[in-house]
Every structure is written in C-alpha cells, then in structure tokens.
C-alpha cells in the first residue's frame, strides 16, 4: 500500500474550473449545481479513476432566514470518504450559517442548518477534529474556537478562549508588518503526534507584471494549542509539514515522504504557490494562477 500527497493536475484543474467549486476535503471536491444541490466528486483524488470518477449528490442547500449560501468559506468532512456510514459533511457559508449532512444516511440524508450567533465566526473556516469528534471554527483574530456537532453541541456550541504566549519573541518591526496585512486563521490537527495548531496567515495585496492585484504572503505564525486554551507561538513543529490551501488543511511527517522538508508550511491559493520555513520565517512564494487551489492529503493507492 502506497501513500501519496499530490497537487491537482492541469487536466483536473480544467475539469473543475468550468463548473466552479466551493471547497475540498480528503480529495473530494464540492461543486454547486444549478438546482441548489451540492455534488461531491473525487476527480482530484490521485487514487480516483480518470474515466469513471465517483459523484455523490447531496440534498439542496436550504438557506436560513437572513443568511446566504452562495458564498462559502470552505468544506470539511469527518472522515476520508462521504461513502462511509458515519461521515458528516460540513459547509461553512460566509455569515451565520453552518450546514451539516450525512451523505450515507439511507433515505434520510438532509442538511442540518445551524445559525451561529457570534459574528467573529462569520468569515472563518471550519475543520473537523478527529480527536474531539467535533467541527471546530476559529474566531476572527484567533481568540476563540467554537465547536459544533450533531448531538448536544448542535444548538449550544462549545466555546474555548485562547491565551497567547511567547509573542514577545516577535520584533516591533515584525508586528508592524503583520498589523498592515489581511489575516486569516486556520486550524490543523496532526494525526501522528496528536497536536493541534492554529495558523495565522498574513497576506498583502501586490501588483503583478500585468498590474493586476495579487495576494502575497508576508508571514505565517504558528501556535501550538493545548486543552487548557494555551496558544504558544512556536517556530518548531518538529518533523511535521503543514499543507495550507483552499481545501481542509492537514499535516504529515516529512520523514514519511522522501524529498519533503520538515518544519515548513506549504501553501497554495488562487494566485500564489510556495512555502514558509518556520525556523527562519523565510517566505518563498511566487504568483501563479490556480483554478483549483487544493492540496490533497495522503491517500491509500
């Protein structure tokens, strides 16, 4: 059995670029359909068939009052395949709506729509924690983490307050640069070490050679989280490599994959590709266009 980490291929870029996508998790990409349904397809999974990809249609998204479902932050899944019986798919819309669905529920597949009360979660991304068995959303600024599931925390989320440590290691000039950037927060969980990290991604608008505005990474800050809510700034995540894209983030041990460098964050977005060396803080990226900016986690091939 061989494990593989893969970029999406040029051929598959075009397959999805025409239809449009709203996110990806575990190699399954979510595409909105004209009738309001959402289709999951495994075309970008390196283990999938090129000639006969799997398509799974989810029910029509129902928009809660005073919410919208046209703009989506990302998609998350509780397991590696929506065909698994207990798999839950989460779609986080811009605004208060979080929608959860069990695709494999026989004859009872429907969206459970949750209205999020705290505005700090409205533009944030959702991730699934295997350790906690819940969907986590970091609040804007990274000071809160909200957690939802389909049981007791559906209507009453678990809220954790984070306390940041070791920020004194950042220089004044570094902090001034960060304060001038657009910031997004991302949660990632290591399946090999059990650690959870909060990533703050700082980007600025620049101009390309055609004078088109592009987003460029200025810095990434990584914080190691514990169960008590301590968020400790670190420049050392050991042997791990974090993959940050429009898909659900993930991390793997570099030593498992020849040619990978440890203690780095690999990034891809619609207009940027590169990596960040956490030990030195060096950002090495380039402007490039990606119609499906998704990293695919390791797959059994």
Secondary structure, 3 states (H helix, E strand, C coil): CCEEEEECCHHHHHHHHHHCCCEEECCEEEEECCCCCEEEECCCCCCCCCCCCCEEEECCCCCCCCCCCCCEEEEEECCCCCCCCCCCEEEEECCCEEEEECCCCCCCCCCEEEECCCHHHCCCCEEEECCCCEEEEECCCCCEEEEECCCCCCCCCEEEECEEECHHHCCHHHHHHHHCCEEEEEEEECCCCCCEEEEEEEEEEEECCCCCEEEEEEEEEEEEECCCCEEEEECCCCCEEEEECCECCEEEEHHHCCCCCCCEEEEEECCEEEEEECCCCEEEEECCCCCCCCEEEEEEC
